[in-house]
Structure formats: C-alpha cells, structure tokens
C-alpha cells in the first residue's frame, strides 16, 4: 500500500511539474513574440510565411 502511494505521488508530481514547465515556456514564448511585433515588408504589408 505504501509503495502504491509513493508511486502515485511521484507520478502526479512529475505530471504537474511537466504541465507547469510547458505552460511557463508557452507564456514566455508568447511574451517574447508580442514584444517583437509583426514583420513588415518594404511595401508596408505584414509578411507571410509563404
């Protein structure tokens, strides 16, 4: 019973840590791209990937 409790608590802790790290990296990436702004071509239009 103790082994099951330890394994489940390790799993839940790892899952939550992974979720928090993923959310933090996503937030950091969105904040970085918000400060850069859209890319503008020489004609004043926003640039596209294709």
N, CA and C atoms as a LAMMPS dump frame, in Angstrom:
ITEM: TIMESTEP
0
ITEM: NUMBER OF ATOMS
150
ITEM: BOX BOUNDS ff ff ff
-5.0000000000000000e+02 5.0000000000000000e+02
-5.0000000000000000e+02 5.0000000000000000e+02
-5.0000000000000000e+02 5.0000000000000000e+02
ITEM: ATOMS id mol type element x y z
1 1 1 N 0.814 -1.193 0
2 1 2 C 0 0 0
3 1 3 C 0.863 1.265 0
4 2 1 N 1.919 1.233 0.793
5 2 2 C 2.825 2.377 0.838
6 2 3 C 3.531 2.555 -0.495
7 3 1 N 3.899 1.442 -1.13
8 3 2 C 4.557 1.511 -2.432
9 3 3 C 3.628 2.129 -3.473
10 4 1 N 2.383 1.745 -3.467
11 4 2 C 1.404 2.305 -4.402
12 4 3 C 1.231 3.805 -4.172
13 5 1 N 1.189 4.21 -2.916
14 5 2 C 1.071 5.631 -2.594
15 5 3 C 2.29 6.409 -3.07
16 6 1 N 3.481 5.884 -2.849
17 6 2 C 4.698 6.57 -3.282
18 6 3 C 4.762 6.673 -4.8
19 7 1 N 4.437 5.605 -5.5
20 7 2 C 4.483 5.628 -6.956
21 7 3 C 3.457 6.597 -7.531
22 8 1 N 2.272 6.6 -6.976
23 8 2 C 1.248 7.508 -7.495
24 8 3 C 1.592 8.969 -7.176
25 9 1 N 2.17 9.221 -6.018
26 9 2 C 2.546 10.605 -5.699
27 9 3 C 3.699 11.074 -6.58
28 10 1 N 4.646 10.199 -6.901
29 10 2 C 5.735 10.561 -7.808
30 10 3 C 5.186 10.842 -9.201
31 11 1 N 4.237 10.027 -9.655
32 11 2 C 3.639 10.229 -10.967
33 11 3 C 2.894 11.556 -11.028
34 12 1 N 2.081 11.84 -10.015
35 12 2 C 1.305 13.081 -10.005
36 12 3 C 2.231 14.292 -9.926
37 13 1 N 3.265 14.218 -9.121
38 13 2 C 4.221 15.32 -9.008
39 13 3 C 4.936 15.565 -10.332
40 14 1 N 5.365 14.508 -11.001
41 14 2 C 6.02 14.657 -12.294
42 14 3 C 5.092 15.209 -13.355
43 15 1 N 3.846 14.75 -13.349
44 15 2 C 2.875 15.251 -14.315
45 15 3 C 2.623 16.739 -14.106
46 16 1 N 2.43 17.144 -12.863
47 16 2 C 2.188 18.559 -12.578
48 16 3 C 3.405 19.421 -12.907
49 17 1 N 4.597 18.914 -12.61
50 17 2 C 5.809 19.672 -12.929
51 17 3 C 5.952 19.846 -14.44
52 18 1 N 5.66 18.81 -15.196
53 18 2 C 5.715 18.918 -16.658
54 18 3 C 4.696 19.891 -17.194
55 19 1 N 3.503 19.894 -16.631
56 19 2 C 2.46 20.818 -17.062
57 19 3 C 2.855 22.259 -16.76
58 20 1 N 3.408 22.493 -15.581
59 20 2 C 3.809 23.848 -15.199
60 20 3 C 4.943 24.344 -16.085
61 21 1 N 5.911 23.502 -16.374
62 21 2 C 7.034 23.907 -17.222
63 21 3 C 6.561 24.207 -18.639
64 22 1 N 5.655 23.384 -19.16
65 22 2 C 5.121 23.615 -20.503
66 22 3 C 4.351 24.93 -20.563
67 23 1 N 3.536 25.214 -19.566
68 23 2 C 2.774 26.461 -19.533
69 23 3 C 3.704 27.662 -19.39
70 24 1 N 4.75 27.533 -18.593
71 24 2 C 5.706 28.635 -18.407
72 24 3 C 6.447 28.939 -19.696
73 25 1 N 6.894 27.873 -20.41
74 25 2 C 7.601 28.085 -21.675
75 25 3 C 6.682 28.699 -22.723
76 26 1 N 5.42 28.282 -22.75
77 26 2 C 4.462 28.845 -23.694
78 26 3 C 4.211 30.321 -23.391
79 27 1 N 4.067 30.656 -22.133
80 27 2 C 3.865 32.045 -21.742
81 27 3 C 5.072 32.9 -22.107
82 28 1 N 6.261 32.374 -21.86
83 28 2 C 7.48 33.106 -22.179
84 28 3 C 7.603 33.331 -23.68
85 29 1 N 7.26 32.314 -24.48
86 29 2 C 7.328 32.429 -25.934
87 29 3 C 6.326 33.465 -26.449
88 30 1 N 5.083 33.457 -25.907
89 30 2 C 4.079 34.435 -26.328
90 30 3 C 4.501 35.852 -25.946
91 31 1 N 5.089 36.026 -24.785
92 31 2 C 5.531 37.348 -24.351
93 31 3 C 6.68 37.849 -25.224
94 32 1 N 7.553 36.943 -25.636
95 32 2 C 8.68 37.342 -26.481
96 32 3 C 8.195 37.778 -27.852
97 33 1 N 7.27 37.036 -28.45
98 33 2 C 6.795 37.394 -29.777
99 33 3 C 5.889 38.621 -29.745
100 34 1 N 5.261 38.9 -28.618
101 34 2 C 4.423 40.096 -28.513
102 34 3 C 5.276 41.357 -28.535
103 35 1 N 6.481 41.29 -28
104 35 2 C 7.34 42.475 -27.993
105 35 3 C 7.986 42.716 -29.347
106 36 1 N 8.155 41.653 -30.131
107 36 2 C 8.793 41.817 -31.439
108 36 3 C 7.855 42.518 -32.413
109 37 1 N 6.595 42.12 -32.422
110 37 2 C 5.627 42.705 -33.334
111 37 3 C 5.658 41.997 -34.673
112 38 1 N 4.711 42.326 -35.536
113 38 2 C 4.651 41.656 -36.843
114 38 3 C 5.774 42.114 -37.761
115 39 1 N 6.192 41.235 -38.62
116 39 2 C 7.21 41.588 -39.61
117 39 3 C 6.546 42.38 -40.732
118 40 1 N 7.166 43.458 -41.134
119 40 2 C 6.604 44.334 -42.157
120 40 3 C 7.499 44.278 -43.396
121 41 1 N 6.865 44.138 -44.558
122 41 2 C 7.632 44.149 -45.806
123 41 3 C 7.949 45.587 -46.182
124 42 1 N 8.7 45.767 -47.242
125 42 2 C 9.066 47.117 -47.656
126 42 3 C 7.884 47.888 -48.23
127 43 1 N 6.772 47.221 -48.518
128 43 2 C 5.578 47.894 -49.031
129 43 3 C 4.568 48.201 -47.935
130 44 1 N 4.882 47.905 -46.683
131 44 2 C 4.005 48.216 -45.574
132 44 3 C 3.025 47.123 -45.212
133 45 1 N 3.081 45.972 -45.887
134 45 2 C 2.192 44.853 -45.588
135 45 3 C 2.897 43.895 -44.649
136 46 1 N 2.113 43.178 -43.846
137 46 2 C 2.714 42.184 -42.975
138 46 3 C 3.231 41.024 -43.81
139 47 1 N 4.369 40.508 -43.434
140 47 2 C 4.964 39.396 -44.172
141 47 3 C 4.301 38.097 -43.786
142 48 1 N 4.221 37.175 -44.734
143 48 2 C 3.637 35.862 -44.5
144 48 3 C 4.711 34.814 -44.687
145 49 1 N 4.408 33.619 -44.227
146 49 2 C 5.384 32.546 -44.32
147 49 3 C 5.577 32.109 -45.775
148 50 1 N 4.493 32.184 -46.582
149 50 2 C 4.595 31.738 -47.974
150 50 3 C 4.162 32.822 -48.917
